[in-house]
Amino acid sequence: MMTPVLIGSRALKFWFPEFQLKEDADWDIISESKIGESEWHDPNILYNREFAERYLTRETVAFNGKEIHVMSPMGLALIKRSHLWRDLSFQKHITHYHQYLSKFYSQSTRTDTQFLNKRIELTKRLYPKGNPNLMQKKNEFFSDAVTKKYAHDWLHELVAFYDKPLYSRLLRTPELAWCERDKWETFTDTEKVQCVAEETYVIAIERFMVPNEWKFPEKLAYIKSLDKVCTTLCSGWFRDYAIDNYPQLVSVFNKQKFDQVLEKIILTAESDRRYHHE
């Protein structure tokens, strides 16, 4: 019989007393069967049993007349990190992760990483979510359900930090949307953050600013778009980088980017009108 192990927000509160816990927060417990009014986590799915055994501590809390052991901060960090490719409660998870747990993940061993990868693999099987297919021509890749008033590549040129968009340095060929990991690794940390930020700005313009006639709050558009980069619109190493560097990506937000793009769009439209009038 396995030892019941507390995870989730109450375990986070145990290790970090300053964490603001809701009074009605669930008791998330990995156990052989449901204990009282707890939120039961089946040990036979998502590598829960293995996590409960490896990251068990001697610390306990009382619940429903039982002593429940508390999972270690490293175990909590790995479980939290395994949630972050999904859009379910993303803001809650990304906030908890970076405020309290990412420092433990940064100290993870090879075995810790293996546990994380196994849990992510099992989570993707249990909660499948389609990933974008990059092995197609760019005009096909960008022809999704979102109506685009302006060409995606043109918007990238408008938000670029340098003379051309950073993503263009990653492409396998100019025609394909596929980006090469080896080329990404030649970027500096600053360039990596800027590259993700460029994509985030473009998504924000396409999905929030243009459809709302530029009357949508700019930072909210940026944050919502960054969340999409971390979950549904990107995959693989690019998405992982956005998740692991989320605070830095939020910090580079600059409203002037949106102002500059809108100004360029207006000037282009006026130029086109003059050209057609002449």
Backbone hydrogen bonds in HBPLUS format (Angstrom, degrees):
<---DONOR---> <-ACCEPTOR-->    atom                        ^
c    i                          cat <-CA-CA->   ^        H-A-AA   ^      H-
h    n   atom  resd res      DA  || num        DHA   H-A  angle D-A-AA Bond
n    s   type  num  typ     dist DA aas  dist angle  dist       angle   num
A0069-HIS N   A0004-PRO O   3.24 MM  65  6.33 141.7  2.40 155.6 149.1     1
A0005-VAL N   A0030-ILE O   2.99 MM  25  5.22 157.9  2.04 143.1 150.2     2
A0030-ILE N   A0005-VAL O   2.88 MM  25  5.22 163.1  1.91 155.7 155.3     3
A0006-LEU N   A0069-HIS O   2.65 MM  63  6.01 164.0  1.67 162.6 168.0     4
A0071-MET N   A0006-LEU O   3.05 MM  65  5.88 163.6  2.08 157.0 156.4     5
A0007-ILE N   A0028-ASP O   2.86 MM  21  5.43 170.0  1.87 155.4 157.0     6
A0012-LEU N   A0008-GLY O   3.03 MM   4  6.36 151.0  2.12 146.3 155.5     7
A0013-LYS N   A0009-SER O   2.89 MM   4  6.13 151.4  1.97 143.3 150.5     8
A0014-PHE N   A0010-ARG O   3.07 MM   4  6.27 144.1  2.21 135.4 144.4     9
A0015-TRP N   A0011-ALA O   3.31 MM   4  6.67 155.4  2.37 149.2 152.6    10
A0016-PHE N   A0012-LEU O   2.88 MM   4  5.96 145.7  1.99 147.3 158.4    11
A0019-PHE N   A0016-PHE O   2.89 MM   3  5.63 165.1  1.91 127.5 132.5    12
A0025-ALA N   A0022-LYS O   3.05 MM   3  5.13 158.2  2.10 115.8 114.8    13
A0039-GLU N   A0027-TRP O   2.74 MM  12  5.64 163.8  1.77 138.6 144.4    14
A0029-ILE N   A0039-GLU O   3.15 MM  10  6.26 161.4  2.19 149.4 153.9    15
A0041-HIS N   A0029-ILE O   2.96 MM  12  5.82 149.0  2.06 154.3 147.8    16
A0038-SER N   A0035-ILE O   3.03 MM   3  5.69 152.7  2.11 137.0 145.7    17
A0045-ILE N   A0042-ASP O   3.42 MM   3  5.94 166.7  2.44 118.7 118.0    18
A0049-ARG N   A0043-PRO O   3.04 MM   6  4.38 137.8  2.23 131.3 122.9    19
A0048-ASN N   A0045-ILE O   2.95 MM   3  5.98 166.7  1.96 134.1 137.0    20
A0051-PHE N   A0047-TYR O   3.03 MM   4  6.28 156.0  2.09 151.2 158.4    21
A0052-ALA N   A0048-ASN O   2.84 MM   4  6.04 163.2  1.87 153.6 158.4    22
A0053-GLU N   A0049-ARG O   2.97 MM   4  6.21 148.2  2.07 147.6 156.0    23
A0054-ARG N   A0050-GLU O   2.94 MM   4  6.06 164.3  1.97 148.4 153.0    24
A0055-TYR N   A0051-PHE O   2.91 MM   4  5.75 167.3  1.93 153.1 157.0    25
A0072-SER N   A0055-TYR O   2.89 MM  17  5.40 157.5  1.94 153.1 160.4    26
A0070-VAL N   A0059-GLU O   2.91 MM  11  5.68 148.9  2.01 149.2 150.3    27
A0061-VAL N   A0068-ILE O   2.87 MM   7  5.30 146.9  1.98 139.8 149.5    28
A0068-ILE N   A0061-VAL O   2.77 MM   7  5.30 175.2  1.77 163.1 164.3    29
A0063-PHE N   A0066-LYS O   2.86 MM   3  5.31 160.8  1.89 152.6 159.1    30
A0066-LYS N   A0063-PHE O   2.90 MM   3  5.31 154.2  1.97 114.1 122.6    31
A0076-LEU N   A0072-SER O   2.99 MM   4  6.34 160.9  2.03 156.1 161.8    32
A0077-ALA N   A0073-PRO O   2.82 MM   4  5.98 151.7  1.90 145.2 153.3    33
A0078-LEU N   A0074-MET O   3.00 MM   4  6.28 158.4  2.05 153.0 157.6    34
A0079-ILE N   A0075-GLY O   3.03 MM   4  6.26 161.3  2.06 150.2 155.3    35
A0080-LYS N   A0076-LEU O   2.86 MM   4  5.98 164.1  1.89 149.1 154.2    36
A0081-ARG N   A0077-ALA O   2.83 MM   4  5.99 155.7  1.89 144.9 152.4    37
A0082-SER N   A0078-LEU O   3.01 MM   4  6.16 140.9  2.17 138.5 148.4    38
A0082-SER N   A0079-ILE O   3.12 MM   3  5.09 123.7  2.45  93.0 107.5    39
A0083-HIS N   A0080-LYS O   3.07 MM   3  5.35 149.1  2.16 104.8 114.0    40
A0084-LEU N   A0081-ARG O   3.27 MM   3  5.45 147.5  2.38 104.1 112.6    41
A0086-ARG N   A0083-HIS O   3.02 MM   3  5.91 166.5  2.04 130.5 134.8    42
A0093-HIS N   A0089-SER O   3.11 MM   4  6.36 169.1  2.12 158.7 161.7    43
A0094-ILE N   A0090-PHE O   2.81 MM   4  5.94 171.3  1.82 166.0 167.9    44
A0095-THR N   A0091-GLN O   3.10 MM   4  6.00 152.8  2.17 138.5 145.7    45
A0096-HIS N   A0092-LYS O   3.04 MM   4  6.22 171.1  2.04 154.0 156.4    46
A0097-TYR N   A0093-HIS O   2.91 MM   4  5.98 159.9  1.95 147.4 153.9    47
A0098-HIS N   A0094-ILE O   3.10 MM   4  6.18 172.8  2.11 144.4 146.1    48
A0099-GLN N   A0095-THR O   2.97 MM   4  5.95 154.8  2.03 150.8 158.2    49
A0100-TYR N   A0096-HIS O   3.06 MM   4  5.87 153.4  2.13 143.8 149.5    50
A0101-LEU N   A0097-TYR O   2.83 MM   4  4.82 135.9  2.03 124.3 138.3    51
A0102-SER N   A0097-TYR O   2.76 MM   5  5.55 141.2  1.90 161.2 154.1    52
A0104-PHE N   A0101-LEU O   2.95 MM   3  5.52 139.1  2.12 115.0 125.8    53
A0105-TYR N   A0101-LEU O   3.29 MM   4  6.70 158.6  2.34 151.2 157.2    54
A0106-SER N   A0102-SER O   2.96 MM   4  6.21 150.1  2.05 149.5 157.2    55
A0107-GLN N   A0104-PHE O   2.92 MM   3  5.22 150.3  2.01 107.0 116.6    56
A0108-SER N   A0105-TYR O   3.02 MM   3  5.10 163.4  2.05 114.3 115.4    57
A0113-THR N   A0109-THR O   2.98 MM   4  6.28 160.3  2.02 151.7 156.5    58
A0114-GLN N   A0110-ARG O   2.95 MM   4  6.24 148.8  2.05 144.3 153.1    59
A0115-PHE N   A0111-THR O   2.96 MM   4  6.28 154.2  2.02 151.2 157.7    60
A0116-LEU N   A0112-ASP O   2.93 MM   4  6.27 158.7  1.98 151.5 157.5    61
A0117-ASN N   A0113-THR O   2.87 MM   4  6.09 168.5  1.89 153.7 156.4    62
A0118-LYS N   A0114-GLN O   2.98 MM   4  6.11 156.0  2.04 145.1 151.6    63
A0119-ARG N   A0115-PHE O   3.04 MM   4  6.27 158.8  2.09 147.7 153.2    64
A0120-ILE N   A0116-LEU O   2.91 MM   4  6.19 160.8  1.94 156.9 162.4    65
A0121-GLU N   A0117-ASN O   2.92 MM   4  6.08 162.3  1.96 146.8 151.8    66
A0122-LEU N   A0118-LYS O   3.01 MM   4  6.25 162.5  2.05 150.1 154.1    67
A0123-THR N   A0119-ARG O   2.83 MM   4  6.00 151.0  1.91 146.7 155.6    68
A0124-LYS N   A0120-ILE O   2.90 MM   4  6.13 157.3  1.96 153.9 159.0    69
A0125-ARG N   A0121-GLU O   3.17 MM   4  6.47 144.6  2.31 140.2 149.6    70
A0126-LEU N   A0122-LEU O   2.99 MM   4  6.24 156.6  2.05 145.9 152.1    71
A0127-TYR N   A0123-THR O   2.73 MM   4  5.82 156.4  1.79 153.0 159.8    72
A0177-ALA N   A0136-GLN O   3.17 MM  41  6.30 154.3  2.24 169.4 168.9    73
A0140-GLU N   A0137-LYS O   2.94 MM   3  5.35 132.3  2.17 108.2 121.3    74
A0141-PHE N   A0137-LYS O   2.88 MM   4  6.18 158.4  1.93 154.7 162.0    75
A0138-LYS N   A0175-GLU O   2.83 MM  37  6.00 155.9  1.89 171.3 167.8    76
A0142-PHE N   A0138-LYS O   2.96 MM   4  6.08 158.4  2.01 153.5 157.1    77
A0143-SER N   A0140-GLU O   3.23 MM   3  5.22 159.8  2.27 101.7 107.7    78
A0154-TRP N   A0151-ALA O   3.10 MM   3  5.23 118.9  2.49  98.1 113.2    79
A0155-LEU N   A0151-ALA O   3.11 MM   4  6.49 156.9  2.16 155.6 161.4    80
A0156-HIS N   A0152-HIS O   3.06 MM   4  6.40 149.9  2.15 146.6 155.4    81
A0157-GLU N   A0153-ASP O   3.06 MM   4  6.43 146.8  2.17 142.9 151.4    82
A0157-GLU N   A0154-TRP O   3.08 MM   3  5.05 118.0  2.48  93.2 108.2    83
A0158-LEU N   A0154-TRP O   3.09 MM   4  6.46 145.1  2.22 143.2 152.8    84
A0158-LEU N   A0155-LEU O   3.07 MM   3  4.97 118.2  2.47  91.3 106.7    85
A0159-VAL N   A0155-LEU O   3.05 MM   4  6.36 145.9  2.17 150.2 158.3    86
A0160-ALA N   A0156-HIS O   3.06 MM   4  5.89 118.1  2.46 140.7 154.4    87
A0168-SER N   A0165-PRO O   3.18 MM   3  5.68 141.6  2.34 108.3 117.6    88
A0169-ARG N   A0166-LEU O   3.02 MM   3  5.62 153.4  2.09 115.8 123.2    89
A0170-LEU N   A0167-TYR O   2.85 MM   3  5.22 158.3  1.90 112.8 120.2    90
A0180-GLU N   A0170-LEU O   2.79 MM  10  5.46 162.4  1.82 148.0 149.4    91
A0172-ARG N   A0178-TRP O   3.07 MM   6  6.01 154.8  2.14 153.9 153.9    92
A0184-TRP N   A0180-GLU O   3.14 MM   4  6.45 151.5  2.23 143.4 151.7    93
A0184-TRP N   A0181-ARG O   3.04 MM   3  4.94 113.8  2.50  93.4 109.9    94
A0185-GLU N   A0181-ARG O   3.03 MM   4  6.36 149.1  2.13 153.2 160.8    95
A0186-THR N   A0183-LYS O   3.10 MM   3  5.37 154.4  2.17 105.0 113.0    96
A0187-PHE N   A0184-TRP O   3.00 MM   3  5.52 160.8  2.04 115.3 121.6    97
A0192-LYS N   A0188-THR O   2.95 MM   4  6.26 152.7  2.03 151.5 159.1    98
A0193-VAL N   A0189-ASP O   3.08 MM   4  6.35 164.4  2.11 151.3 154.3    99
A0194-GLN N   A0190-THR O   2.95 MM   4  6.16 162.3  1.99 149.0 154.5   100
A0195-CYS N   A0191-GLU O   2.79 MM   4  5.90 148.5  1.89 143.7 152.3   101
A0196-VAL N   A0192-LYS O   3.13 MM   4  6.41 163.9  2.16 152.1 154.4   102
A0197-ALA N   A0193-VAL O   2.90 MM   4  6.08 156.7  1.95 147.9 155.7   103
A0198-GLU N   A0194-GLN O   2.80 MM   4  6.02 151.9  1.88 147.8 154.2   104
A0199-GLU N   A0195-CYS O   3.30 MM   4  6.62 161.9  2.33 146.1 149.4   105
A0200-THR N   A0196-VAL O   2.96 MM   4  6.20 154.1  2.03 147.3 155.3   106
A0201-TYR N   A0197-ALA O   2.83 MM   4  6.11 159.3  1.87 156.8 161.1   107
A0202-VAL N   A0198-GLU O   3.10 MM   4  6.36 162.4  2.13 150.5 154.8   108
A0203-ILE N   A0199-GLU O   3.03 MM   4  6.26 165.3  2.05 152.2 155.7   109
A0204-ALA N   A0200-THR O   2.94 MM   4  6.10 157.8  1.99 148.8 155.5   110
A0205-ILE N   A0201-TYR O   2.93 MM   4  6.19 153.7  2.00 149.5 156.3   111
A0206-GLU N   A0202-VAL O   2.93 MM   4  6.16 167.8  1.95 155.7 158.7   112
A0207-ARG N   A0203-ILE O   2.87 MM   4  5.83 166.1  1.89 153.8 157.6   113
A0208-PHE N   A0204-ALA O   2.96 MM   4  5.34 145.5  2.09 133.5 140.7   114
A0209-MET N   A0204-ALA O   3.00 MM   5  6.34 162.0  2.04 151.3 156.6   115
A0210-VAL N   A0205-ILE O   2.93 MM   5  5.76 172.4  1.93 154.5 156.6   116
A0214-TRP N   A0209-MET O   2.65 MM   5  4.46 170.7  1.66 148.9 145.4   117
A0213-GLU N   A0210-VAL O   3.02 MM   3  5.00 158.9  2.06 117.3 115.5   118
A0215-LYS N   A0212-ASN O   3.00 MM   3  5.63 149.7  2.09 118.3 126.3   119
A0221-ALA N   A0217-PRO O   2.99 MM   4  6.25 156.7  2.05 155.1 162.3   120
A0222-TYR N   A0218-GLU O   2.98 MM   4  6.25 153.7  2.05 147.5 154.7   121
A0223-ILE N   A0219-LYS O   2.86 MM   4  6.13 164.4  1.89 154.3 157.7   122
A0224-LYS N   A0220-LEU O   2.91 MM   4  6.02 170.4  1.92 153.0 156.0   123
A0225-SER N   A0221-ALA O   3.04 MM   4  6.08 148.7  2.14 138.2 146.9   124
A0226-LEU N   A0222-TYR O   2.82 MM   4  6.06 151.1  1.91 148.6 157.2   125
A0227-ASP N   A0223-ILE O   2.90 MM   4  6.16 154.2  1.97 150.3 157.2   126
A0228-LYS N   A0224-LYS O   3.18 MM   4  6.46 142.7  2.32 133.9 143.3   127
A0228-LYS N   A0225-SER O   3.10 MM   3  4.97 119.3  2.49  90.3 105.3   128
A0229-VAL N   A0225-SER O   2.97 MM   4  6.33 148.3  2.07 145.2 154.0   129
A0230-CYS N   A0226-LEU O   3.04 MM   4  6.33 149.3  2.13 146.0 154.0   130
A0231-THR N   A0228-LYS O   3.17 MM   3  5.04 144.3  2.30  94.7 105.1   131
A0233-LEU N   A0228-LYS O   2.88 MM   5  5.47 170.4  1.89 147.6 146.9   132
A0239-ARG N   A0235-SER O   3.47 MM   4  4.95 167.2  2.48 109.8 111.0   133
A0240-ASP N   A0236-GLY O   2.98 MM   4  6.24 162.1  2.01 152.8 158.8   134
A0241-TYR N   A0237-TRP O   2.95 MM   4  6.05 154.1  2.02 140.4 146.5   135
A0242-ALA N   A0238-PHE O   3.15 MM   4  6.45 157.2  2.20 144.6 150.5   136
A0243-ILE N   A0239-ARG O   2.93 MM   4  6.25 157.8  1.98 155.7 161.6   137
A0244-ASP N   A0240-ASP O   2.93 MM   4  6.11 171.6  1.93 155.2 157.4   138
A0245-ASN N   A0241-TYR O   2.94 MM   4  5.95 131.6  2.18 143.6 155.3   139
A0246-TYR N   A0243-ILE O   3.43 MM   3  5.21 158.2  2.49 109.8 106.3   140
A0249-LEU N   A0245-ASN O   3.06 MM   4  6.34 153.7  2.13 153.9 162.2   141
A0250-VAL N   A0246-TYR O   2.96 MM   4  6.25 149.6  2.06 154.5 162.7   142
A0251-SER N   A0247-PRO O   2.99 MM   4  6.19 151.7  2.07 143.5 151.6   143
A0253-PHE N   A0250-VAL O   3.20 MM   3  5.64 164.4  2.22 113.1 117.6   144
A0257-LYS N   A0254-ASN O   2.98 MM   3  5.74 152.6  2.05 120.8 127.4   145
A0258-PHE N   A0255-LYS O   2.98 MM   3  5.51 122.5  2.32 112.0 124.2   146
A0259-ASP N   A0255-LYS O   3.18 MM   4  6.57 160.1  2.22 149.2 155.2   147
A0260-GLN N   A0256-GLN O   2.79 MM   4  5.93 160.9  1.82 152.4 156.8   148
A0261-VAL N   A0257-LYS O   3.00 MM   4  6.21 157.1  2.05 146.8 153.0   149
A0262-LEU N   A0258-PHE O   2.94 MM   4  6.13 169.1  1.95 154.9 157.7   150
A0263-GLU N   A0259-ASP O   3.00 MM   4  6.16 156.8  2.05 144.9 151.6   151
A0264-LYS N   A0260-GLN O   2.99 MM   4  6.24 155.4  2.05 145.1 151.4   152
A0265-ILE N   A0261-VAL O   2.89 MM   4  6.15 154.4  1.96 153.0 160.5   153
A0266-ILE N   A0262-LEU O   2.95 MM   4  6.16 160.8  1.99 151.3 155.9   154
A0267-LEU N   A0263-GLU O   2.96 MM   4  6.18 163.2  1.99 148.8 153.6   155
A0268-THR N   A0264-LYS O   2.92 MM   4  6.03 154.6  1.98 143.3 150.3   156
A0269-ALA N   A0265-ILE O   2.94 MM   4  6.14 157.7  1.99 146.9 152.9   157
A0270-GLU N   A0266-ILE O   2.92 MM   4  6.17 158.2  1.97 151.6 157.4   158
A0271-SER N   A0267-LEU O   2.94 MM   4  6.11 154.6  2.00 144.1 151.2   159
A0272-ASP N   A0268-THR O   2.92 MM   4  6.15 154.3  1.98 147.3 154.2   160
A0273-ARG N   A0269-ALA O   2.96 MM   4  6.21 152.9  2.04 144.9 152.3   161
A0274-ARG N   A0270-GLU O   2.99 MM   4  6.25 159.2  2.04 148.7 153.7   162
A0275-TYR N   A0271-SER O   2.94 MM   4  6.15 155.2  2.00 145.0 152.3   163
A0276-HIS N   A0272-ASP O   2.96 MM   4  6.19 164.0  1.99 151.5 154.9   164
A0277-HIS N   A0273-ARG O   2.88 MM   4  5.99 151.0  1.97 145.4 154.3   165
A0278-GLU N   A0274-ARG O   2.93 MM   4  6.09 155.1  1.99 147.3 153.0   166
